[in-house]
Every structure is written in C-alpha cells, then in structure tokens.
C-alpha cells in the first residue's frame, strides 16, 4: 500500500472517502496497527476544522517546528478532498451527535402532558379551535379539533379552575349522544390561577366526527358544569 493510501486515515475518519475508497481502506486498516491507532485521533478533527479556511492552517511554506502532524495531515486532506466536502462531513457529525443527545434526554425524561410541546399544545396550534369563558365558574376552556379516520382528535386547554376536583370532558353530538373524551384530577393549587398560572393541557378522542359535534362540556364528577364550548 502506498504512502498516499496510508494518509487516507484522516479522510476515512472524517467520512470523506467514497464507497470504493472506504472499502479498500478498511481492508488496509485490518492489517495496519498504526493506521488503526490514528483513526480515533483524526475523528476528533470535526471540531478543529469547522470555520477554518485551509490556507489559515499552514504558513507558506509550512513550518514543521510549530505545526503538528495532525494539523498538517488534516490540512492536506482538506486541500485534496475539497473544503466543502470536509465541512459537510464535520457538520453532519455535529448534527447527528446533537440529535442523539436530544433523543436520549427526551426518552429519559418521559412525556410531559402539560408541556407546551405536547400533542395537545400542537393540536391547539394547528387544528380548528373553539373557546369559551363561563361567567359563573370563571373557567376558560379552549378545544382544538382534528379529523381522524376513527372520529375526532380533541385537545383541551383549561384555565381558571381550582382544586381539588375530578373532572371530565364530554363531547355532545347534534343527536344528543355524549361521549367522555378525557377525565382528570385538579390538584389543590389548580390550573391557570394565581400561584399556579400554567394551564391544563390534555388530549383525547371521540368517535363523533366534526360535522356530528354540537358542543363540549367540562364538568365535575358530581355533575357541576364548569364550561360549555359550542362548535
């Protein structure tokens, strides 16, 4: 194997080789301990080369006393392979690493139904919405609707309610049929009130289609109506 092929360790670690070159180098790598040892070192070059022009890496002519072998080889590879190709590979590595980290954090934390990034919040932003503030209870309710093959996906935002309470959201059709969309408990501090300003966000579903719906009712388990939202 030629010296040029040995120098491909930098391009291999940075993902710059095409399919044929990569396969050939991997065969070489299996029998070359020195190249294998250098792969991990060059894999860290992604951060080093970001935002740096190749002409900035080396004086002309290069000064071997102030320039490391790592930088010389990386710069040579960048000149040989092209700046755009190298930066693209480095950026891809950063994006992939960031995506994996965010996915791990999201999985570890678990879903948060009260988050502004929850499915309920997304539906309230993208679906057809209706709202009502009940003058007697002071409760403000907003529902968001989305057609589904099985019926209607429903999101609810609820403010101005204090606990402790057990509540449910009912979907009522034009024919008088009603279905429970969701049920929940309101803690002592409540939702969307002084001391607990965050609204309740939740979502559920009904077999009633949007053209069959008449209104939604937010009520307590003992039958007290907190809000009624016409649709």
Secondary structure by P-SEA (a helix, b strand, c coil): cccccccaaaaaaaccccaaaaaaaaaaaaccaaaaaaccccccccccccccccccccccccccccccaaaaaaaaaaaaacaaaaaaaaaaaaaaaaaaaaaaaaaaacccccccccaaaaaaaccbbbbbbcccccbbbbbbbbbccccbbbbbbbccccccbbbbbbbbccccbbbbcbbbbbcccccccccccbbbbbccccccccccccbbbbbcccccccccccc
